[in-house]
Amino acid sequence: MVMAIKRGETEIILHPSGDDVFRAGDRLLILGSEKNLRKLKEQYQVS
């Protein structure tokens, strides 16, 4: 489950393969467990 969320100028990409956060320009790549990503998804209210 890889999801991209657009929040203003920042694109947040959720990727289930670890627990790291990478920042690259306007992209924020969040690596985490499925459970953590589900929480983030709810937090950002992404469909």
Sequence and secondary structure as in RCSB ss.txt:
>XXXX:A:sequence
MVMAIKRGETEIILHPSGDDVFRAGDRLLILGSEKNLRKLKEQYQVS
>XXXX:A:secstr
  EEEEETTEEEEEESS S EEEETTEEEEE  HHHHHHHHHHHT  
